[in-house]
């Protein structure tokens, strides 16, 4: 993949992550001031990369599972086909496992 193509996909991901964050607030009442600053400072792509590798699951996952809205989790965005080249197989597997685990918890 060319650098310019990769940059374009990252830019699209950043935009979609910002839109997702707005949806989280509007549709699930979830707002994190820290997340807001992080998105502005480093962008959605870098923020999600850090989230994936963080030792603990995010509070957001717990909130979205409780509301049966895991579609609002950043992990769901990572697994979209159009972004498959932005993340390693290991990163996608982490997201899959988290979503499966929280899906079972909210059932």
Secondary structure, 3 states (H helix, E strand, C coil): CCHHHHHHHHHHHHHHHHHHHHHHHHHHCCCCHHHHHHHHHHHHHHHHHHHHHCCCCCHHHHHHHHCCCHHHCHHHHHCCHHHHHHCCHHHHHHHHHHHHHHHHHCC
